[in-house]
């Protein structure tokens, strides 16, 4: 919903009724992940996409019926590779789309949810997408972290169901994941009868780029494009300026290892954080990587340098006491082998390795491989 939220919020504020279609589950090679959304506006306008074009027409027709009778519907598109084309999902994947009415009556909490997302405050929206009792379908619970200080809003139908889903949704929210959860009709941990889609809106994951060089400017630009909150850090003030790094959200003049340790201690580094060390200077790299490689959870740590630089850096890190297991977490030389030479090409190489590591991709050419195009690994972002 994040991508369509500005338009949805605009229509909601003016009292319009909108159909919202959301991907709640995917199987095989579905083209868009859970949480992808499409709006059908009051004048028939379409905003967003649930499949990249495969089933939008069918979802549009369903949305018009849902608006007419105000009854939410969970619909599956794509059945098998053999007959996928017939139902419109030409990639052969399968996806479940939940279509519901959104207006001030059905979703009174939307303004506050939108404000949280806009401000980068974690919030999750849990919606009943299937239930043995049709009267429960569409019920909603807005969930925030336990230390937020604000009460959750709405209800899924019972205190037991609210408690069970809230506990699980906070776990998803902490990792920034959206997922359909299954319970018994009253929220029983074991059983079937209720499916709840939890849409998590966590702050952007962070990309920490160390080294105020031209390669850092391109990497910051690529990180911003991929949706990261990008910080560029270097101890040299003459190079570390906002003018040189306009795509970065933050430019910090500080010794890299000092900055990283401060961010860790402040709780601003998590399992979704990616760290790109581009200085290839041992006086910066070694103390920085001592901190980075000993962190219990980060998504990625990569360091730039030649093979010779890599070998020298590893020797220095071993002398500093790092173990083979800790060194194995380091991607060095950074990036995939694309034959990159320019800063821009190198940034693509780095981004490709980050994406492959997060999704479980091999990095080989798709034309030379077999199996699904889309990997189903849980993305930390």
C-alpha positions, 0 to 999 in steps of 0.5 A: 500500500505504501506506493499508492498511499498518497493517492489513497489518502487524498481520496479518503480525505475528500470522502470518496470510496475507493477499491483497494486490491492487495497481494496477500500471498504469492506462489511460484513466479508471481511478479509482485510481492505481498503488499503490492497494491492497486487502487480503483478510484471513484472515477474508475481511475487505476493507480498501482499494480498487483501483477505488473499487468498480468491480472489487472483487468480481472482485478479491476472488474472485481473491484467494481463489484466490491465497491457496489456491494461493499463485500470484500473478496479474496481471489486467487489468480493463476492455477498452473503453468499450463493454464496460467495464460488462460487466466491472465497470469502469463508468468505462470505464478500464483497470487492471492489478491484481497479486494476491499472498500476503503473510505472513512467508514471502513478504515477510520484509522487511515489518516494516522497510519499514513502519518506514521508511514510518512514520518518513518514510525513503525506501524502494521495493519492486520486485516482478516482476509478469510474467515469461516464467518464472512462477517469477520472478513475485512476487520482490521487492527492497527498495531504499533511496537509495544514501546510506542506508547499509543494504543492499538486501534480496531479489532479482529473480532475478539480479544483472543484473536487480537492478542495472538495477531498482535504478538505475531505482527510485532515480530513481522514489524521488527523485521519489516516483513508482510505476510499472511498468518493463519489461525483458528476462527477465534485466534487459536494458535493451532487450527484453521478458519481465519487468515490475517494479512499483516502489512508491515510499514517499518522505516526504510532500511539503512545503507551505510557508505564509508569513504567519501570518494566518487564510487561512494557518490554513485553507490549512495545514488543507487542505494537511494534508488533501491529505497535505502536511507543512505548515510555517507561517512568519512573522517575527512571534512574536505571531501565529506560534504553534502554538495558532493553527495546530494543523493545521501540522506545524511553526510557525516564527518567522523571516524567510520568505526566511531560512527558505526559503534555509536549507531549500534549503541543507539539501536540504529543498526539492525538486520536490514542494514547494509554496510559498504566500505569503500575507503580501501585504506587500512587505517579506516578499514580495519577498525571499521570492519572490526566493529562491522563483522562482529555485529550479530545481525546486519544484512551485508558487509562489503569492502572495496579493494584489489585482491592484494588489498583484500589479502592485506586487509584480511591479514590485519583483521586476523591480527586484530583477533577476528575469526574465520567465521567472522571474516567469512561474512565479508564480501570482498572485493565488493560486488558481483563480477560484471566487468564494471569499471566506472563508479556508476557501473561499480555501484550497479555491481554492489547493488546486484550483490546486495540484492542477490544476498538478500533474496538468495540469488546466484548472480548468474545469467537467467538465460543460463539457468533453470528454475523460477525467475523470482526467489522466495527468500524472505527479504529483510527490507 
